[in-house]
């Protein structure tokens, strides 16, 4: 698996410490939001040239690792 730490940084002085893609001011949650809205990987790469395919893969690796460490509870609906 890709080491997301090579592509994602946290700096308190940038976006109030949100995780961002290194070398940009693009937050991980912003990128995930674009994908949730239906943007394709190609659209993101075209519109944000500072983002590499590896950086996008790092966003997914970061999200997967972060969610694996969290307990989540369903909101507004019953599970199963």
mmCIF file of the N, C-alpha and C atoms, coordinates in Angstrom:
data_MODEL
# 
_entry.id   MODEL 
# 
loop_
_atom_site.group_PDB 
_atom_site.id 
_atom_site.type_symbol 
_atom_site.label_atom_id 
_atom_site.label_alt_id 
_atom_site.label_comp_id 
_atom_site.label_asym_id 
_atom_site.label_entity_id 
_atom_site.label_seq_id 
_atom_site.pdbx_PDB_ins_code 
_atom_site.Cartn_x 
_atom_site.Cartn_y 
_atom_site.Cartn_z 
_atom_site.occupancy 
_atom_site.B_iso_or_equiv 
_atom_site.pdbx_formal_charge 
_atom_site.auth_seq_id 
_atom_site.auth_comp_id 
_atom_site.auth_asym_id 
_atom_site.auth_atom_id 
_atom_site.pdbx_PDB_model_num 
ATOM 1   N N  . UNK A 1 1  ? 0.840   -1.178 0.000   1.00 0.00 ? 1  UNK A N  1 
ATOM 2   C CA . UNK A 1 1  ? 0.000   0.000  0.000   1.00 0.00 ? 1  UNK A CA 1 
ATOM 3   C C  . UNK A 1 1  ? 0.888   1.245  0.000   1.00 0.00 ? 1  UNK A C  1 
ATOM 4   N N  . UNK A 1 2  ? 0.428   2.246  -0.691  1.00 0.00 ? 2  UNK A N  1 
ATOM 5   C CA . UNK A 1 2  ? 1.135   3.522  -0.767  1.00 0.00 ? 2  UNK A CA 1 
ATOM 6   C C  . UNK A 1 2  ? 1.239   4.161  0.619   1.00 0.00 ? 2  UNK A C  1 
ATOM 7   N N  . UNK A 1 3  ? 2.393   4.714  0.943   1.00 0.00 ? 3  UNK A N  1 
ATOM 8   C CA . UNK A 1 3  ? 2.558   5.429  2.211   1.00 0.00 ? 3  UNK A CA 1 
ATOM 9   C C  . UNK A 1 3  ? 2.015   6.847  2.039   1.00 0.00 ? 3  UNK A C  1 
ATOM 10  N N  . UNK A 1 4  ? 0.817   7.083  2.549   1.00 0.00 ? 4  UNK A N  1 
ATOM 11  C CA . UNK A 1 4  ? 0.163   8.382  2.374   1.00 0.00 ? 4  UNK A CA 1 
ATOM 12  C C  . UNK A 1 4  ? 0.959   9.512  3.014   1.00 0.00 ? 4  UNK A C  1 
ATOM 13  N N  . UNK A 1 5  ? 1.797   9.217  3.969   1.00 0.00 ? 5  UNK A N  1 
ATOM 14  C CA . UNK A 1 5  ? 2.570   10.258 4.666   1.00 0.00 ? 5  UNK A CA 1 
ATOM 15  C C  . UNK A 1 5  ? 3.518   11.009 3.733   1.00 0.00 ? 5  UNK A C  1 
ATOM 16  N N  . UNK A 1 6  ? 3.825   10.425 2.586   1.00 0.00 ? 6  UNK A N  1 
ATOM 17  C CA . UNK A 1 6  ? 4.678   11.099 1.609   1.00 0.00 ? 6  UNK A CA 1 
ATOM 18  C C  . UNK A 1 6  ? 3.918   12.155 0.819   1.00 0.00 ? 6  UNK A C  1 
ATOM 19  N N  . UNK A 1 7  ? 2.586   12.155 0.913   1.00 0.00 ? 7  UNK A N  1 
ATOM 20  C CA . UNK A 1 7  ? 1.771   13.056 0.108   1.00 0.00 ? 7  UNK A CA 1 
ATOM 21  C C  . UNK A 1 7  ? 0.816   13.939 0.910   1.00 0.00 ? 7  UNK A C  1 
ATOM 22  N N  . UNK A 1 8  ? 0.619   13.614 2.174   1.00 0.00 ? 8  UNK A N  1 
ATOM 23  C CA . UNK A 1 8  ? -0.340  14.356 2.996   1.00 0.00 ? 8  UNK A CA 1 
ATOM 24  C C  . UNK A 1 8  ? 0.380   14.926 4.202   1.00 0.00 ? 8  UNK A C  1 
ATOM 25  N N  . UNK A 1 9  ? 0.086   16.188 4.481   1.00 0.00 ? 9  UNK A N  1 
ATOM 26  C CA . UNK A 1 9  ? 0.739   16.881 5.593   1.00 0.00 ? 9  UNK A CA 1 
ATOM 27  C C  . UNK A 1 9  ? -0.311  17.571 6.452   1.00 0.00 ? 9  UNK A C  1 
ATOM 28  N N  . UNK A 1 10 ? 0.086   17.856 7.667   1.00 0.00 ? 10 UNK A N  1 
ATOM 29  C CA . UNK A 1 10 ? -0.740  18.648 8.580   1.00 0.00 ? 10 UNK A CA 1 
ATOM 30  C C  . UNK A 1 10 ? 0.145   19.749 9.135   1.00 0.00 ? 10 UNK A C  1 
ATOM 31  N N  . UNK A 1 11 ? -0.277  20.981 8.917   1.00 0.00 ? 11 UNK A N  1 
ATOM 32  C CA . UNK A 1 11 ? 0.454   22.137 9.437   1.00 0.00 ? 11 UNK A CA 1 
ATOM 33  C C  . UNK A 1 11 ? -0.568  23.064 10.087  1.00 0.00 ? 11 UNK A C  1 
ATOM 34  N N  . UNK A 1 12 ? -0.401  23.368 11.355  1.00 0.00 ? 12 UNK A N  1 
ATOM 35  C CA . UNK A 1 12 ? -1.387  24.195 12.055  1.00 0.00 ? 12 UNK A CA 1 
ATOM 36  C C  . UNK A 1 12 ? -1.668  25.531 11.371  1.00 0.00 ? 12 UNK A C  1 
ATOM 37  N N  . UNK A 1 13 ? -0.682  26.064 10.653  1.00 0.00 ? 13 UNK A N  1 
ATOM 38  C CA . UNK A 1 13 ? -0.863  27.374 10.022  1.00 0.00 ? 13 UNK A CA 1 
ATOM 39  C C  . UNK A 1 13 ? -1.548  27.302 8.652   1.00 0.00 ? 13 UNK A C  1 
ATOM 40  N N  . UNK A 1 14 ? -1.818  26.088 8.165   1.00 0.00 ? 14 UNK A N  1 
ATOM 41  C CA . UNK A 1 14 ? -2.473  25.923 6.865   1.00 0.00 ? 14 UNK A CA 1 
ATOM 42  C C  . UNK A 1 14 ? -3.839  25.272 7.082   1.00 0.00 ? 14 UNK A C  1 
ATOM 43  N N  . UNK A 1 15 ? -4.892  25.975 6.674   1.00 0.00 ? 15 UNK A N  1 
ATOM 44  C CA . UNK A 1 15 ? -6.269  25.477 6.788   1.00 0.00 ? 15 UNK A CA 1 
ATOM 45  C C  . UNK A 1 15 ? -6.594  24.969 8.185   1.00 0.00 ? 15 UNK A C  1 
ATOM 46  N N  . UNK A 1 16 ? -6.119  25.678 9.165   1.00 0.00 ? 16 UNK A N  1 
ATOM 47  C CA . UNK A 1 16 ? -6.395  25.361 10.573  1.00 0.00 ? 16 UNK A CA 1 
ATOM 48  C C  . UNK A 1 16 ? -5.978  23.940 10.958  1.00 0.00 ? 16 UNK A C  1 
ATOM 49  N N  . UNK A 1 17 ? -4.948  23.436 10.291  1.00 0.00 ? 17 UNK A N  1 
ATOM 50  C CA . UNK A 1 17 ? -4.419  22.130 10.654  1.00 0.00 ? 17 UNK A CA 1 
ATOM 51  C C  . UNK A 1 17 ? -5.115  20.945 10.003  1.00 0.00 ? 17 UNK A C  1 
ATOM 52  N N  . UNK A 1 18 ? -5.988  21.201 9.021   1.00 0.00 ? 18 UNK A N  1 
ATOM 53  C CA . UNK A 1 18 ? -6.610  20.086 8.305   1.00 0.00 ? 18 UNK A CA 1 
ATOM 54  C C  . UNK A 1 18 ? -5.542  19.344 7.505   1.00 0.00 ? 18 UNK A C  1 
ATOM 55  N N  . UNK A 1 19 ? -5.710  18.035 7.319   1.00 0.00 ? 19 UNK A N  1 
ATOM 56  C CA . UNK A 1 19 ? -4.788  17.318 6.440   1.00 0.00 ? 19 UNK A CA 1 
ATOM 57  C C  . UNK A 1 19 ? -4.919  17.841 5.008   1.00 0.00 ? 19 UNK A C  1 
ATOM 58  N N  . UNK A 1 20 ? -3.778  18.123 4.391   1.00 0.00 ? 20 UNK A N  1 
ATOM 59  C CA . UNK A 1 20 ? -3.754  18.668 3.028   1.00 0.00 ? 20 UNK A CA 1 
ATOM 60  C C  . UNK A 1 20 ? -2.811  17.851 2.159   1.00 0.00 ? 20 UNK A C  1 
ATOM 61  N N  . UNK A 1 21 ? -2.960  18.010 0.854   1.00 0.00 ? 21 UNK A N  1 
ATOM 62  C CA . UNK A 1 21 ? -1.986  17.432 -0.064  1.00 0.00 ? 21 UNK A CA 1 
ATOM 63  C C  . UNK A 1 21 ? -0.743  18.310 -0.004  1.00 0.00 ? 21 UNK A C  1 
ATOM 64  N N  . UNK A 1 22 ? 0.408   17.693 0.213   1.00 0.00 ? 22 UNK A N  1 
ATOM 65  C CA . UNK A 1 22 ? 1.653   18.452 0.350   1.00 0.00 ? 22 UNK A CA 1 
ATOM 66  C C  . UNK A 1 22 ? 1.880   19.341 -0.852  1.00 0.00 ? 22 UNK A C  1 
ATOM 67  N N  . UNK A 1 23 ? 2.341   20.552 -0.567  1.00 0.00 ? 23 UNK A N  1 
ATOM 68  C CA . UNK A 1 23 ? 2.647   21.510 -1.617  1.00 0.00 ? 23 UNK A CA 1 
ATOM 69  C C  . UNK A 1 23 ? 1.424   22.237 -2.149  1.00 0.00 ? 23 UNK A C  1 
ATOM 70  N N  . UNK A 1 24 ? 0.265   22.002 -1.538  1.00 0.00 ? 24 UNK A N  1 
ATOM 71  C CA . UNK A 1 24 ? -0.968  22.665 -1.962  1.00 0.00 ? 24 UNK A CA 1 
ATOM 72  C C  . UNK A 1 24 ? -1.704  23.180 -0.733  1.00 0.00 ? 24 UNK A C  1 
ATOM 73  N N  . UNK A 1 25 ? -2.814  23.838 -0.993  1.00 0.00 ? 25 UNK A N  1 
ATOM 74  C CA . UNK A 1 25 ? -3.741  24.207 0.074   1.00 0.00 ? 25 UNK A CA 1 
ATOM 75  C C  . UNK A 1 25 ? -5.054  23.446 -0.125  1.00 0.00 ? 25 UNK A C  1 
ATOM 76  N N  . UNK A 1 26 ? -4.946  22.262 -0.711  1.00 0.00 ? 26 UNK A N  1 
ATOM 77  C CA . UNK A 1 26 ? -6.117  21.424 -0.967  1.00 0.00 ? 26 UNK A CA 1 
ATOM 78  C C  . UNK A 1 26 ? -6.259  20.408 0.166   1.00 0.00 ? 26 UNK A C  1 
ATOM 79  N N  . UNK A 1 27 ? -7.355  20.522 0.905   1.00 0.00 ? 27 UNK A N  1 
ATOM 80  C CA . UNK A 1 27 ? -7.594  19.620 2.025   1.00 0.00 ? 27 UNK A CA 1 
ATOM 81  C C  . UNK A 1 27 ? -8.052  18.257 1.523   1.00 0.00 ? 27 UNK A C  1 
ATOM 82  N N  . UNK A 1 28 ? -7.700  17.236 2.273   1.00 0.00 ? 28 UNK A N  1 
ATOM 83  C CA . UNK A 1 28 ? -8.122  15.875 1.953   1.00 0.00 ? 28 UNK A CA 1 
ATOM 84  C C  . UNK A 1 28 ? -9.647  15.807 1.867   1.00 0.00 ? 28 UNK A C  1 
ATOM 85  N N  . UNK A 1 29 ? -10.341 16.437 2.806   1.00 0.00 ? 29 UNK A N  1 
ATOM 86  C CA . UNK A 1 29 ? -11.810 16.379 2.780   1.00 0.00 ? 29 UNK A CA 1 
ATOM 87  C C  . UNK A 1 29 ? -12.379 17.102 1.556   1.00 0.00 ? 29 UNK A C  1 
ATOM 88  N N  . UNK A 1 30 ? -11.681 18.115 1.050   1.00 0.00 ? 30 UNK A N  1 
ATOM 89  C CA . UNK A 1 30 ? -12.111 18.793 -0.177  1.00 0.00 ? 30 UNK A CA 1 
ATOM 90  C C  . UNK A 1 30 ? -12.040 17.842 -1.367  1.00 0.00 ? 30 UNK A C  1 
ATOM 91  N N  . UNK A 1 31 ? -10.928 17.112 -1.474  1.00 0.00 ? 31 UNK A N  1 
ATOM 92  C CA . UNK A 1 31 ? -10.756 16.159 -2.572  1.00 0.00 ? 31 UNK A CA 1 
ATOM 93  C C  . UNK A 1 31 ? -11.807 15.056 -2.481  1.00 0.00 ? 31 UNK A C  1 
ATOM 94  N N  . UNK A 1 32 ? -12.030 14.528 -1.284  1.00 0.00 ? 32 UNK A N  1 
ATOM 95  C CA . UNK A 1 32 ? -13.057 13.499 -1.121  1.00 0.00 ? 32 UNK A CA 1 
ATOM 96  C C  . UNK A 1 32 ? -14.440 14.048 -1.462  1.00 0.00 ? 32 UNK A C  1 
ATOM 97  N N  . UNK A 1 33 ? -14.678 15.306 -1.126  1.00 0.00 ? 33 UNK A N  1 
ATOM 98  C CA . UNK A 1 33 ? -15.946 15.941 -1.461  1.00 0.00 ? 33 UNK A CA 1 
ATOM 99  C C  . UNK A 1 33 ? -16.151 16.054 -2.962  1.00 0.00 ? 33 UNK A C  1 
ATOM 100 N N  . UNK A 1 34 ? -15.087 16.393 -3.696  1.00 0.00 ? 34 UNK A N  1 
ATOM 101 C CA . UNK A 1 34 ? -15.191 16.448 -5.159  1.00 0.00 ? 34 UNK A CA 1 
ATOM 102 C C  . UNK A 1 34 ? -15.588 15.088 -5.715  1.00 0.00 ? 34 UNK A C  1 
ATOM 103 N N  . UNK A 1 35 ? -14.945 14.047 -5.224  1.00 0.00 ? 35 UNK A N  1 
ATOM 104 C CA . UNK A 1 35 ? -15.265 12.697 -5.686  1.00 0.00 ? 35 UNK A CA 1 
ATOM 105 C C  . UNK A 1 35 ? -16.702 12.323 -5.311  1.00 0.00 ? 35 UNK A C  1 
ATOM 106 N N  . UNK A 1 36 ? -17.137 12.709 -4.130  1.00 0.00 ? 36 UNK A N  1 
ATOM 107 C CA . UNK A 1 36 ? -18.508 12.414 -3.695  1.00 0.00 ? 36 UNK A CA 1 
ATOM 108 C C  . UNK A 1 36 ? -19.537 13.142 -4.558  1.00 0.00 ? 36 UNK A C  1 
ATOM 109 N N  . UNK A 1 37 ? -19.151 14.302 -5.080  1.00 0.00 ? 37 UNK A N  1 
ATOM 110 C CA . UNK A 1 37 ? -20.046 15.059 -5.963  1.00 0.00 ? 37 UNK A CA 1 
ATOM 111 C C  . UNK A 1 37 ? -20.060 14.515 -7.386  1.00 0.00 ? 37 UNK A C  1 
ATOM 112 N N  . UNK A 1 38 ? -19.195 13.538 -7.672  1.00 0.00 ? 38 UNK A N  1 
ATOM 113 C CA . UNK A 1 38 ? -19.200 12.929 -8.991  1.00 0.00 ? 38 UNK A CA 1 
ATOM 114 C C  . UNK A 1 38 ? -18.041 13.294 -9.886  1.00 0.00 ? 38 UNK A C  1 
ATOM 115 N N  . UNK A 1 39 ? -17.110 14.096 -9.375  1.00 0.00 ? 39 UNK A N  1 
ATOM 116 C CA . UNK A 1 39 ? -15.924 14.410 -10.180 1.00 0.00 ? 39 UNK A CA 1 
ATOM 117 C C  . UNK A 1 39 ? -15.156 13.114 -10.426 1.00 0.00 ? 39 UNK A C  1 
ATOM 118 N N  . UNK A 1 40 ? -14.558 13.020 -11.595 1.00 0.00 ? 40 UNK A N  1 
ATOM 119 C CA . UNK A 1 40 ? -13.697 11.876 -11.888 1.00 0.00 ? 40 UNK A CA 1 
ATOM 120 C C  . UNK A 1 40 ? -12.260 12.217 -11.506 1.00 0.00 ? 40 UNK A C  1 
ATOM 121 N N  . UNK A 1 41 ? -11.454 11.183 -11.409 1.00 0.00 ? 41 UNK A N  1 
ATOM 122 C CA . UNK A 1 41 ? -10.026 11.396 -11.147 1.00 0.00 ? 41 UNK A CA 1 
ATOM 123 C C  . UNK A 1 41 ? -9.437  12.279 -12.234 1.00 0.00 ? 41 UNK A C  1 
ATOM 124 N N  . UNK A 1 42 ? -9.817  12.026 -13.467 1.00 0.00 ? 42 UNK A N  1 
ATOM 125 C CA . UNK A 1 42 ? -9.298  12.808 -14.590 1.00 0.00 ? 42 UNK A CA 1 
ATOM 126 C C  . UNK A 1 42 ? -9.669  14.284 -14.463 1.00 0.00 ? 42 UNK A C  1 
ATOM 127 N N  . UNK A 1 43 ? -10.894 14.576 -14.021 1.00 0.00 ? 43 UNK A N  1 
ATOM 128 C CA . UNK A 1 43 ? -11.318 15.971 -13.851 1.00 0.00 ? 43 UNK A CA 1 
ATOM 129 C C  . UNK A 1 43 ? -10.509 16.657 -12.750 1.00 0.00 ? 43 UNK A C  1 
ATOM 130 N N  . UNK A 1 44 ? -10.255 15.947 -11.683 1.00 0.00 ? 44 UNK A N  1 
ATOM 131 C CA . UNK A 1 44 ? -9.468  16.533 -10.593 1.00 0.00 ? 44 UNK A CA 1 
ATOM 132 C C  . UNK A 1 44 ? -8.047  16.819 -11.074 1.00 0.00 ? 44 UNK A C  1 
ATOM 133 N N  . UNK A 1 45 ? -7.431  15.850 -11.752 1.00 0.00 ? 45 UNK A N  1 
ATOM 134 C CA . UNK A 1 45 ? -6.057  16.038 -12.239 1.00 0.00 ? 45 UNK A CA 1 
ATOM 135 C C  . UNK A 1 45 ? -5.984  17.174 -13.246 1.00 0.00 ? 45 UNK A C  1 
ATOM 136 N N  . UNK A 1 46 ? -7.004  17.324 -14.072 1.00 0.00 ? 46 UNK A N  1 
ATOM 137 C CA . UNK A 1 46 ? -7.021  18.389 -15.076 1.00 0.00 ? 46 UNK A CA 1 
ATOM 138 C C  . UNK A 1 46 ? -7.214  19.763 -14.435 1.00 0.00 ? 46 UNK A C  1 
ATOM 139 N N  . UNK A 1 47 ? -8.091  19.850 -13.452 1.00 0.00 ? 47 UNK A N  1 
ATOM 140 C CA . UNK A 1 47 ? -8.409  21.135 -12.832 1.00 0.00 ? 47 UNK A CA 1 
ATOM 141 C C  . UNK A 1 47 ? -7.429  21.540 -11.736 1.00 0.00 ? 47 UNK A C  1 
ATOM 142 N N  . UNK A 1 48 ? -6.708  20.596 -11.189 1.00 0.00 ? 48 UNK A N  1 
ATOM 143 C CA . UNK A 1 48 ? -5.738  20.876 -10.129 1.00 0.00 ? 48 UNK A CA 1 
ATOM 144 C C  . UNK A 1 48 ? -4.402  20.248 -10.516 1.00 0.00 ? 48 UNK A C  1 
ATOM 145 N N  . UNK A 1 49 ? -3.635  20.914 -11.372 1.00 0.00 ? 49 UNK A N  1 
ATOM 146 C CA . UNK A 1 49 ? -2.394  20.330 -11.897 1.00 0.00 ? 49 UNK A CA 1 
ATOM 147 C C  . UNK A 1 49 ? -1.338  20.016 -10.834 1.00 0.00 ? 49 UNK A C  1 
ATOM 148 N N  . UNK A 1 50 ? -1.445  20.601 -9.658  1.00 0.00 ? 50 UNK A N  1 
ATOM 149 C CA . UNK A 1 50 ? -0.485  20.302 -8.589  1.00 0.00 ? 50 UNK A CA 1 
ATOM 150 C C  . UNK A 1 50 ? -0.757  18.940 -7.953  1.00 0.00 ? 50 UNK A C  1 
ATOM 151 N N  . UNK A 1 51 ? -1.892  18.331 -8.290  1.00 0.00 ? 51 UNK A N  1 
ATOM 152 C CA . UNK A 1 51 ? -2.264  17.036 -7.722  1.00 0.00 ? 51 UNK A CA 1 
ATOM 153 C C  . UNK A 1 51 ? -1.807  15.929 -8.673  1.00 0.00 ? 51 UNK A C  1 
ATOM 154 N N  . UNK A 1 52 ? -1.115  14.953 -8.113  1.00 0.00 ? 52 UNK A N  1 
ATOM 155 C CA . UNK A 1 52 ? -0.646  13.820 -8.913  1.00 0.00 ? 52 UNK A CA 1 
ATOM 156 C C  . UNK A 1 52 ? -1.551  12.615 -8.684  1.00 0.00 ? 52 UNK A C  1 
ATOM 157 N N  . UNK A 1 53 ? -1.501  11.640 -9.571  1.00 0.00 ? 53 UNK A N  1 
ATOM 158 C CA . UNK A 1 53 ? -2.266  10.413 -9.341  1.00 0.00 ? 53 UNK A CA 1 
ATOM 159 C C  . UNK A 1 53 ? -1.883  9.736  -8.023  1.00 0.00 ? 53 UNK A C  1 
ATOM 160 N N  . UNK A 1 54 ? -0.599  9.796  -7.674  1.00 0.00 ? 54 UNK A N  1 
ATOM 161 C CA . UNK A 1 54 ? -0.151  9.203  -6.409  1.00 0.00 ? 54 UNK A CA 1 
ATOM 162 C C  . UNK A 1 54 ? -0.740  9.944  -5.216  1.00 0.00 ? 54 UNK A C  1 
ATOM 163 N N  . UNK A 1 55 ? -0.874  11.263 -5.328  1.00 0.00 ? 55 UNK A N  1 
ATOM 164 C CA . UNK A 1 55 ? -1.470  12.046 -4.245  1.00 0.00 ? 55 UNK A CA 1 
ATOM 165 C C  . UNK A 1 55 ? -2.933  11.664 -4.054  1.00 0.00 ? 55 UNK A C  1 
ATOM 166 N N  . UNK A 1 56 ? -3.640  11.425 -5.151  1.00 0.00 ? 56 UNK A N  1 
ATOM 167 C CA . UNK A 1 56 ? -5.033  10.991 -5.033  1.00 0.00 ? 56 UNK A CA 1 
ATOM 168 C C  . UNK A 1 56 ? -5.117  9.617  -4.387  1.00 0.00 ? 56 UNK A C  1 
ATOM 169 N N  . UNK A 1 57 ? -4.217  8.738  -4.747  1.00 0.00 ? 57 UNK A N  1 
ATOM 170 C CA . UNK A 1 57 ? -4.181  7.426  -4.113  1.00 0.00 ? 57 UNK A CA 1 
ATOM 171 C C  . UNK A 1 57 ? -3.892  7.578  -2.618  1.00 0.00 ? 57 UNK A C  1 
ATOM 172 N N  . UNK A 1 58 ? -3.044  8.532  -2.269  1.00 0.00 ? 58 UNK A N  1 
ATOM 173 C CA . UNK A 1 58 ? -2.729  8.789  -0.863  1.00 0.00 ? 58 UNK A CA 1 
ATOM 174 C C  . UNK A 1 58 ? -3.960  9.259  -0.103  1.00 0.00 ? 58 UNK A C  1 
ATOM 175 N N  . UNK A 1 59 ? -4.829  10.032 -0.763  1.00 0.00 ? 59 UNK A N  1 
ATOM 176 C CA . UNK A 1 59 ? -6.078  10.477 -0.121  1.00 0.00 ? 59 UNK A CA 1 
ATOM 177 C C  . UNK A 1 59 ? -6.897  9.259  0.294   1.00 0.00 ? 59 UNK A C  1 
ATOM 178 N N  . UNK A 1 60 ? -7.011  8.282  -0.597  1.00 0.00 ? 60 UNK A N  1 
ATOM 179 C CA . UNK A 1 60 ? -7.773  7.071  -0.273  1.00 0.00 ? 60 UNK A CA 1 
ATOM 180 C C  . UNK A 1 60 ? -7.092  6.251  0.821   1.00 0.00 ? 60 UNK A C  1 
ATOM 181 N N  . UNK A 1 61 ? -5.768  6.142  0.764   1.00 0.00 ? 61 UNK A N  1 
ATOM 182 C CA . UNK A 1 61 ? -5.039  5.393  1.784   1.00 0.00 ? 61 UNK A CA 1 
ATOM 183 C C  . UNK A 1 61 ? -5.186  6.060  3.146   1.00 0.00 ? 61 UNK A C  1 
ATOM 184 N N  . UNK A 1 62 ? -5.114  7.388  3.167   1.00 0.00 ? 62 UNK A N  1 
ATOM 185 C CA . UNK A 1 62 ? -5.294  8.141  4.409   1.00 0.00 ? 62 UNK A CA 1 
ATOM 186 C C  . UNK A 1 62 ? -6.695  7.916  4.966   1.00 0.00 ? 62 UNK A C  1 
ATOM 187 N N  . UNK A 1 63 ? -7.711  8.034  4.109   1.00 0.00 ? 63 UNK A N  1 
ATOM 188 C CA . UNK A 1 63 ? -9.094  7.843  4.551   1.00 0.00 ? 63 UNK A CA 1 
ATOM 189 C C  . UNK A 1 63 ? -9.313  6.427  5.067   1.00 0.00 ? 63 UNK A C  1 
ATOM 190 N N  . UNK A 1 64 ? -8.775  5.438  4.370   1.00 0.00 ? 64 UNK A N  1 
ATOM 191 C CA . UNK A 1 64 ? -8.938  4.047  4.793   1.00 0.00 ? 64 UNK A CA 1 
ATOM 192 C C  . UNK A 1 64 ? -8.299  3.810  6.158   1.00 0.00 ? 64 UNK A C  1 
ATOM 193 N N  . UNK A 1 65 ? -7.083  4.309  6.335   1.00 0.00 ? 65 UNK A N  1 
ATOM 194 C CA . UNK A 1 65 ? -6.398  4.104  7.613   1.00 0.00 ? 65 UNK A CA 1 
ATOM 195 C C  . UNK A 1 65 ? -7.088  4.865  8.735   1.00 0.00 ? 65 UNK A C  1 
ATOM 196 N N  . UNK A 1 66 ? -7.511  6.073  8.458   1.00 0.00 ? 66 UNK A N  1 
ATOM 197 C CA . UNK A 1 66 ? -8.188  6.879  9.474   1.00 0.00 ? 66 UNK A CA 1 
ATOM 198 C C  . UNK A 1 66 ? -9.498  6.236  9.899   1.00 0.00 ? 66 UNK A C  1 
ATOM 199 N N  . UNK A 1 67 ? -10.288 5.783  8.940   1.00 0.00 ? 67 UNK A N  1 
ATOM 200 C CA . UNK A 1 67 ? -11.570 5.159  9.258   1.00 0.00 ? 67 UNK A CA 1 
ATOM 201 C C  . UNK A 1 67 ? -11.394 3.820  9.953   1.00 0.00 ? 67 UNK A C  1 
ATOM 202 N N  . UNK A 1 68 ? -10.336 3.115  9.643   1.00 0.00 ? 68 UNK A N  1 
ATOM 203 C CA . UNK A 1 68 ? -10.085 1.831  10.296  1.00 0.00 ? 68 UNK A CA 1 
ATOM 204 C C  . UNK A 1 68 ? -9.799  2.009  11.781  1.00 0.00 ? 68 UNK A C  1 
ATOM 205 N N  . UNK A 1 69 ? -9.307  3.179  12.149  1.00 0.00 ? 69 UNK A N  1 
ATOM 206 C CA . UNK A 1 69 ? -8.969  3.460  13.544  1.00 0.00 ? 69 UNK A CA 1 
ATOM 207 C C  . UNK A 1 69 ? -10.117 4.084  14.326  1.00 0.00 ? 69 UNK A C  1 
ATOM 208 N N  . UNK A 1 70 ? -11.250 4.306  13.692  1.00 0.00 ? 70 UNK A N  1 
ATOM 209 C CA . UNK A 1 70 ? -12.363 5.002  14.328  1.00 0.00 ? 70 UNK A CA 1 
ATOM 210 C C  . UNK A 1 70 ? -13.558 4.078  14.521  1.00 0.00 ? 70 UNK A C  1 
ATOM 211 N N  . UNK A 1 71 ? -14.306 4.343  15.548  1.00 0.00 ? 71 UNK A N  1 
ATOM 212 C CA . UNK A 1 71 ? -15.598 3.706  15.724  1.00 0.00 ? 71 UNK A CA 1 
ATOM 213 C C  . UNK A 1 71 ? -16.630 4.668  15.172  1.00 0.00 ? 71 UNK A C  1 
ATOM 214 N N  . UNK A 1 72 ? -17.426 4.194  14.236  1.00 0.00 ? 72 UNK A N  1 
ATOM 215 C CA . UNK A 1 72 ? -18.446 5.045  13.669  1.00 0.00 ? 72 UNK A CA 1 
ATOM 216 C C  . UNK A 1 72 ? -19.814 4.499  14.012  1.00 0.00 ? 72 UNK A C  1 
ATOM 217 N N  . UNK A 1 73 ? -20.764 5.390  14.090  1.00 0.00 ? 73 UNK A N  1 
ATOM 218 C CA . UNK A 1 73 ? -22.129 5.018  14.436  1.00 0.00 ? 73 UNK A CA 1 
ATOM 219 C C  . UNK A 1 73 ? -23.056 5.544  13.341  1.00 0.00 ? 73 UNK A C  1 
ATOM 220 N N  . UNK A 1 74 ? -24.029 4.739  12.946  1.00 0.00 ? 74 UNK A N  1 
ATOM 221 C CA . UNK A 1 74 ? -24.957 5.192  11.905  1.00 0.00 ? 74 UNK A CA 1 
ATOM 222 C C  . UNK A 1 74 ? -25.752 6.394  12.392  1.00 0.00 ? 74 UNK A C  1 
ATOM 223 N N  . UNK A 1 75 ? -26.042 7.271  11.464  1.00 0.00 ? 75 UNK A N  1 
ATOM 224 C CA . UNK A 1 75 ? -26.803 8.464  11.791  1.00 0.00 ? 75 UNK A CA 1 
ATOM 225 C C  . UNK A 1 75 ? -28.122 8.411  11.042  1.00 0.00 ? 75 UNK A C  1 
ATOM 226 N N  . UNK A 1 76 ? -29.207 8.409  11.772  1.00 0.00 ? 76 UNK A N  1 
ATOM 227 C CA . UNK A 1 76 ? -30.510 8.535  11.150  1.00 0.00 ? 76 UNK A CA 1 
ATOM 228 C C  . UNK A 1 76 ? -31.097 7.267  10.554  1.00 0.00 ? 76 UNK A C  1 
ATOM 229 N N  . UNK A 1 77 ? -30.415 6.171  10.623  1.00 0.00 ? 77 UNK A N  1 
ATOM 230 C CA . UNK A 1 77 ? -30.970 4.919  10.126  1.00 0.00 ? 77 UNK A CA 1 
ATOM 231 C C  . UNK A 1 77 ? -30.391 3.755  10.888  1.00 0.00 ? 77 UNK A C  1 
ATOM 232 N N  . UNK A 1 78 ? -31.122 2.700  10.924  1.00 0.00 ? 78 UNK A N  1 
ATOM 233 C CA . UNK A 1 78 ? -30.669 1.504  11.619  1.00 0.00 ? 78 UNK A CA 1 
ATOM 234 C C  . UNK A 1 78 ? -29.755 0.697  10.722  1.00 0.00 ? 78 UNK A C  1 
ATOM 235 N N  . UNK A 1 79 ? -28.753 0.118  11.313  1.00 0.00 ? 79 UNK A N  1 
ATOM 236 C CA . UNK A 1 79 ? -27.823 -0.727 10.558  1.00 0.00 ? 79 UNK A CA 1 
ATOM 237 C C  . UNK A 1 79 ? -28.482 -2.074 10.265  1.00 0.00 ? 79 UNK A C  1 
ATOM 238 N N  . UNK A 1 80 ? -28.087 -2.649 9.140   1.00 0.00 ? 80 UNK A N  1 
ATOM 239 C CA . UNK A 1 80 ? -28.463 -4.019 8.823   1.00 0.00 ? 80 UNK A CA 1 
ATOM 240 C C  . UNK A 1 80 ? -29.776 -4.167 8.243   1.00 0.00 ? 80 UNK A C  1 
# 
